[in-house]
Amino acid sequence: MHLMMILAALTIAWQLRTSWTLPQGSWNLRWRRSLFLFLFPPLLLFMTAIAVLCMGTQGNMGGMYTGWVSYIFALILLVFFTILCLKLVIQGWQSVKSARNCPLVNLGVQEIRLLETGALFAGQIGFWQPELVISQGLLQTLSPEHLESVLAHEQGHHHYRDTFWFFWLGWVRSCTTWLPHTDALWEELLILRELRADGYAASQVDPLLLAESLLLVVSSTPVISEVCCAALGSPEVSDRLEQRIEALLTPSQPTPETQLHSWNGFLLAFLPLIAVIFHT
């Protein structure tokens, strides 16, 4: 019976991911749909594995006896997820340590880490309380007005705690690379993350200045690990840059804050835990 639970969860996860198509419409609609299809399938698998472990290898459920096969499979799955999490934590901590090796300087009223390179880079590096890292090349290249727009964008990442939440989403991505459309959903979430930070910045600075800054920074930004870095630029930026520039040049409604009720659908992923009640 436990094995049937696991197969059912795998089937549902696969079918949900297969149904994904690139959403159109507002930021809020794209975000809710993409986040649900990205996060719900692995959450369902995770809860199913926990339920199987809680029920153990003895007893029966629905008149059917349980055994070791499903228990071992669930245990291997959870151990695999844990190893991937530890790997990402180590990579993230290494990025944080590298950032803290950069000198701390004052930029107006804000403290930043100065990356001594001629490349143009600006990014938040860390977890819940990230540090802003800006390259020397960026400070020398951008005008004060353009630099202010870059800082406003990075403040948007800090406001939404992007480094923290995308660390966990990155973990989910590494756990489910074998599911359909994992990379496509990840790319969609990344561009939506940047659009949200751009929207935050556009409420404080001239959107045209930010668009000009994007053209300068993104084209010269080095490839840096996204484990705990919410950078102004990132790998494979051509399509993202086009969307961001278009969004900045097109007046739109402010990006809404995520409401609590938008998470209601995820409660269905916890249904496998109810099976523990019927296990004897």
C-alpha positions as CSV (number, residue, x, y, z in Angstrom):
1,M,0.0,0.0,0.0
2,H,2.8,2.4,0.8
3,L,4.4,1.7,-2.6
4,M,1.1,2.6,-4.2
5,M,1.1,5.9,-2.3
6,I,4.6,6.7,-3.7
7,L,3.6,5.7,-7.2
8,A,0.5,7.9,-7.0
9,A,2.5,10.9,-5.8
10,L,5.0,10.4,-8.6
11,T,2.3,10.2,-11.2
12,I,0.6,13.4,-9.9
13,A,3.9,15.2,-9.8
14,W,4.8,14.2,-13.3
15,Q,1.3,15.0,-14.7
16,L,1.3,18.5,-13.1
17,R,4.7,19.3,-14.4
18,T,3.8,18.0,-17.9
19,S,0.8,20.4,-18.0
20,W,2.9,23.5,-17.6
21,T,3.0,26.0,-20.4
22,L,4.6,29.4,-20.4
23,P,2.0,31.6,-18.7
24,Q,0.9,35.0,-20.0
25,G,-0.6,37.9,-18.2
26,S,0.2,39.9,-15.1
27,W,3.2,39.4,-12.8
28,N,0.9,38.1,-10.1
29,L,-0.7,35.5,-12.3
30,R,2.6,34.3,-13.7
31,W,4.1,34.1,-10.3
32,R,1.3,32.1,-8.6
33,R,1.0,29.6,-11.5
34,S,4.8,29.1,-11.9
35,L,5.5,28.9,-8.2
36,F,2.7,26.3,-7.7
37,L,3.8,24.0,-10.5
38,F,7.5,24.4,-9.4
39,L,6.9,23.8,-5.7
40,F,3.9,21.6,-5.3
41,P,5.1,18.3,-7.0
42,P,8.3,18.1,-4.9
43,L,6.4,19.1,-1.7
44,L,3.9,16.3,-2.4
45,L,6.8,13.7,-2.9
46,F,8.5,15.0,0.3
47,M,5.3,14.7,2.4
48,T,4.6,11.2,0.9
49,A,8.1,10.0,1.9
50,I,7.7,11.4,5.4
51,A,4.3,9.7,5.8
52,V,5.8,6.3,4.7
53,L,8.7,6.7,7.2
54,C,6.2,7.6,10.0
55,M,4.2,4.4,9.3
56,G,7.2,2.2,9.3
57,T,7.6,-1.3,8.0
58,Q,5.1,-3.1,10.2
59,G,1.3,-3.3,10.2
60,N,-1.2,-2.8,7.4
61,M,-3.2,-0.1,5.7
62,G,-6.6,-0.6,4.0
63,G,-6.3,-4.3,4.5
64,M,-2.9,-4.4,2.7
65,Y,0.3,-5.2,4.4
66,T,3.3,-3.0,4.2
67,G,7.0,-3.9,3.7
68,W,10.5,-2.8,3.5
69,V,10.6,-1.8,-0.2
70,S,8.6,1.4,0.1
71,Y,10.2,2.3,3.4
72,I,13.8,2.0,2.0
73,F,12.8,3.9,-1.1
74,A,11.3,6.8,1.0
75,L,14.4,6.8,3.2
76,I,16.8,7.0,0.2
77,L,14.7,9.8,-1.2
78,L,14.9,11.9,2.0
79,V,18.6,11.2,2.4
80,F,19.2,12.3,-1.2
81,F,17.3,15.6,-0.6
82,T,19.2,16.2,2.6
83,I,22.6,15.7,0.9
84,L,21.7,18.1,-1.8
85,C,20.6,20.7,0.8
86,L,23.9,20.3,2.7
87,K,25.8,20.7,-0.6
88,L,24.0,24.0,-1.4
89,V,24.5,25.2,2.2
90,I,28.3,24.7,1.8
91,Q,28.3,26.4,-1.6
92,G,26.3,29.3,-0.2
93,W,28.6,29.7,2.8
94,Q,31.6,29.7,0.6
95,S,30.0,32.6,-1.4
96,V,29.3,34.5,1.8
97,K,32.9,34.0,3.0
98,S,34.2,35.2,-0.3
99,A,32.0,38.3,-0.1
100,R,33.2,39.0,3.5
101,N,36.8,39.0,2.3
102,C,36.0,42.1,0.3
103,P,36.7,45.4,2.1
104,L,33.7,47.1,3.8
105,V,33.2,50.7,2.6
106,N,30.6,53.4,2.9
107,L,28.6,54.5,-0.1
108,G,26.7,57.5,1.1
109,V,24.8,56.2,4.1
110,Q,25.0,52.6,3.0
111,E,27.7,50.1,3.8
112,I,28.8,47.8,0.9
113,R,31.4,45.2,0.1
114,L,33.8,46.5,-2.6
115,L,34.7,43.8,-5.1
116,E,38.1,44.8,-6.5
117,T,37.5,44.1,-10.2
118,G,37.0,46.1,-13.3
119,A,33.9,44.0,-14.3
120,L,30.5,45.5,-13.7
121,F,28.7,43.7,-10.9
122,A,26.2,44.4,-8.2
123,G,24.5,41.8,-6.1
124,Q,23.1,40.7,-2.8
125,I,25.1,37.8,-1.3
126,G,24.0,36.0,1.8
127,F,20.8,34.4,3.2
128,W,18.3,36.3,5.4
129,Q,20.5,39.3,5.9
130,P,22.6,39.5,2.7
131,E,25.4,42.0,2.1
132,L,25.5,44.2,-0.9
133,V,28.5,43.6,-3.1
134,I,29.5,46.2,-5.8
135,S,32.5,46.0,-8.0
136,Q,35.0,48.8,-8.3
137,G,34.4,48.8,-12.1
138,L,30.7,49.6,-11.5
139,L,31.5,52.6,-9.3
140,Q,33.9,53.9,-11.8
141,T,31.6,53.4,-14.8
142,L,28.2,54.5,-13.8
143,S,27.1,58.0,-13.1
144,P,25.7,58.8,-9.6
145,E,22.1,58.7,-11.1
146,H,22.6,55.3,-12.7
147,L,24.3,54.0,-9.6
148,E,21.3,55.1,-7.5
149,S,19.0,53.1,-9.8
150,V,21.2,50.0,-9.3
151,L,21.1,50.4,-5.6
152,A,17.3,50.8,-5.7
153,H,17.1,47.5,-7.6
154,E,19.3,45.7,-5.1
155,Q,17.2,47.2,-2.3
156,G,14.2,45.5,-3.9
157,H,16.0,42.1,-3.7
158,H,16.7,42.8,0.0
159,H,13.1,43.9,0.7
160,Y,11.7,40.7,-0.7
161,R,14.4,38.5,0.9
162,D,15.2,37.0,-2.5
163,T,18.5,35.5,-1.5
164,F,16.8,33.5,1.3
165,W,13.8,32.3,-0.6
166,F,15.6,31.5,-3.8
167,F,18.1,29.4,-1.8
168,W,15.3,27.1,-0.9
169,L,13.8,27.2,-4.4
170,G,17.3,26.4,-5.7
171,W,17.3,23.4,-3.4
172,V,13.9,22.3,-4.8
173,R,15.3,22.7,-8.3
174,S,18.3,20.5,-7.6
175,C,16.0,17.8,-6.1
176,T,13.7,17.7,-9.0
177,T,15.8,18.1,-12.1
178,W,14.4,14.8,-13.4
179,L,10.8,16.2,-13.4
180,P,9.5,17.8,-16.7
181,H,10.0,21.6,-17.2
182,T,12.1,22.1,-14.0
183,D,14.7,24.4,-15.7
184,A,12.0,26.3,-17.7
185,L,10.1,26.9,-14.4
186,W,13.3,28.0,-12.7
187,E,14.1,30.5,-15.5
188,E,10.5,31.8,-15.3
189,L,10.8,32.4,-11.5
190,L,14.2,34.1,-12.0
191,I,12.8,36.6,-14.5
192,L,9.8,37.3,-12.3
193,R,12.2,37.8,-9.4
194,E,14.1,40.4,-11.4
195,L,10.8,42.1,-12.6
196,R,9.7,42.4,-9.0
197,A,12.9,44.1,-8.0
198,D,12.8,46.3,-11.0
199,G,9.2,47.3,-10.1
200,Y,10.4,48.2,-6.6
201,A,13.2,50.3,-7.9
202,A,11.0,52.0,-10.5
203,S,8.8,53.3,-7.6
204,Q,11.9,55.2,-6.3
205,V,13.9,56.2,-9.4
206,D,13.3,57.0,-13.0
207,P,12.6,53.7,-14.9
208,L,14.6,55.0,-17.9
209,L,17.7,55.4,-15.7
210,L,17.2,51.8,-14.5
211,A,16.8,50.5,-18.0
212,E,20.0,52.3,-19.1
213,S,21.8,50.8,-16.1
214,L,20.6,47.3,-17.0
215,L,22.0,47.6,-20.5
216,L,25.4,48.6,-19.0
217,V,25.5,46.1,-16.1
218,V,23.9,42.9,-17.5
219,S,26.1,42.9,-20.6
220,S,29.3,42.9,-18.5
221,T,28.2,40.9,-15.4
222,P,30.3,37.8,-14.7
223,V,28.7,34.4,-14.1
224,I,28.3,34.0,-10.3
225,S,26.7,31.3,-8.4
226,E,23.0,31.9,-7.7
227,V,22.9,29.7,-4.6
228,C,22.6,32.8,-2.4
229,C,23.2,35.6,-4.8
230,A,20.4,37.8,-6.2
231,A,22.4,39.7,-8.8
232,L,21.5,42.4,-11.2
233,G,22.8,40.2,-14.0
234,S,23.0,36.4,-14.3
235,P,23.8,33.7,-16.8
236,E,21.6,33.5,-20.0
237,V,20.4,37.1,-19.6
238,S,19.4,38.0,-23.2
239,D,15.7,37.0,-22.9
240,R,15.4,38.3,-19.4
241,L,17.0,41.6,-20.3
242,E,14.5,42.1,-23.1
243,Q,11.5,41.4,-20.8
244,R,12.9,43.7,-18.1
245,I,13.5,46.6,-20.4
246,E,10.0,46.2,-21.9
247,A,8.5,46.1,-18.5
248,L,10.3,49.3,-17.4
249,L,9.3,51.2,-20.5
250,T,5.6,50.1,-20.2
251,P,3.6,51.7,-17.4
252,S,2.0,49.0,-15.3
253,Q,0.3,48.4,-12.0
254,P,2.6,48.0,-8.9
255,T,3.6,44.5,-8.1
256,P,1.2,43.2,-5.4
257,E,2.5,41.6,-2.2
258,T,1.9,37.8,-2.0
259,Q,-1.3,37.2,-0.1
260,L,-1.7,34.3,2.4
261,H,-4.7,32.8,0.6
262,S,-2.4,32.2,-2.5
263,W,-0.7,29.5,-0.5
264,N,-3.9,27.5,0.2
265,G,-3.4,25.2,-2.8
266,F,-0.1,23.9,-1.2
267,L,-2.1,22.4,1.7
268,L,-3.1,19.6,-0.6
269,A,0.5,18.4,-0.7
270,F,0.1,17.5,3.0
271,L,-2.7,15.0,2.4
272,P,-0.4,12.0,2.4
273,L,0.2,12.7,6.1
274,I,-3.5,11.9,6.8
275,A,-2.7,8.3,5.7
276,V,-0.7,7.8,9.0
277,I,-4.0,7.9,10.9
278,F,-5.3,4.8,9.0
279,H,-2.2,2.8,9.4
280,T,-2.4,0.0,12.0
